Amino acid sequence: MDIATLLAPEGVTLRGSASSKRQALHMVAEAAADSLGLDEGVLFTALLEREALGSTGLGAGVAVPHARIKGLTKVQAVFVRLETPVAYDAVDDRPVDLLMGLFAPPDSGAEHLRALAAVSRALRSAELRERLRQARTEDAVRALFVDDMPATAA
């Protein structure tokens, strides 16, 4: 699965620091609302409900918050980079600064799981994580996913 095709139009956001995991999730919901045209409150609530089941912090400063959302017709993603990492209850207890939010239709079972696996696999790359942290613009971040995903995901 090509992550670049999952990224919503204008789905990359570089933000200032968040003071908490909750605020970081709100930033993901806001980015998704802006790029997907969905209700921010619905997205935020869905992310919080999923997070209550267990942390989506994968380690190495990465989290993949995700939710199923009525009204979507396909899995879509947004990427948020925080300037200051936040405590996130990640598996390695490290704070998170790279968040890839995934949003899927309620009936997208296998597609949603494939997207989660592809994102998780790609963001395991220390090189990609560092390049994402160093990118100066939203376009540069998007280009990393377009340019590097086929090689990284293989």
URTAKA-V947350 format. One record per residue. RES is the residue in one small letter. SS is DSSP state (H for helix, E for strand, C for the rest). Layout:
# URTAKA-V947350
[[RES	SS] [RES	SS]]
This chain:
# URTAKA-V947350
[[m	C] [d	C] [i	H] [a	H] [t	H] [l	H] [l	E] [a	E] [p	E] [e	E] [g	E] [v	E] [t	E] [l	E] [r	E] [g	C] [s	C] [a	C] [s	C] [s	C] [k	H] [r	H] [q	H] [a	H] [l	H] [h	H] [m	H] [v	H] [a	H] [e	H] [a	H] [a	H] [a	H] [d	H] [s	H] [l	H] [g	C] [l	C] [d	C] [e	H] [g	H] [v	H] [l	H] [f	H] [t	H] [a	H] [l	H] [l	H] [e	H] [r	H] [e	H] [a	H] [l	H] [g	C] [s	C] [t	C] [g	E] [l	E] [g	E] [a	C] [g	C] [v	E] [a	E] [v	C] [p	C] [h	E] [a	E] [r	E] [i	C] [k	C] [g	C] [l	C] [t	C] [k	C] [v	C] [q	E] [a	E] [v	E] [f	E] [v	E] [r	E] [l	E] [e	E] [t	E] [p	E] [v	E] [a	C] [y	C] [d	C] [a	C] [v	C] [d	C] [d	C] [r	C] [p	C] [v	E] [d	E] [l	E] [l	E] [m	E] [g	E] [l	E] [f	E] [a	E] [p	C] [p	C] [d	C] [s	C] [g	H] [a	H] [e	H] [h	H] [l	H] [r	H] [a	H] [l	H] [a	H] [a	H] [v	H] [s	H] [r	H] [a	H] [l	C] [r	C] [s	C] [a	H] [e	H] [l	H] [r	H] [e	H] [r	H] [l	H] [r	H] [q	H] [a	C] [r	C] [t	C] [e	H] [d	H] [a	H] [v	H] [r	H] [a	H] [l	H] [f	H] [v	H] [d	H] [d	H] [m	H] [p	H] [a	H] [t	H] [a	H] [a	C]]
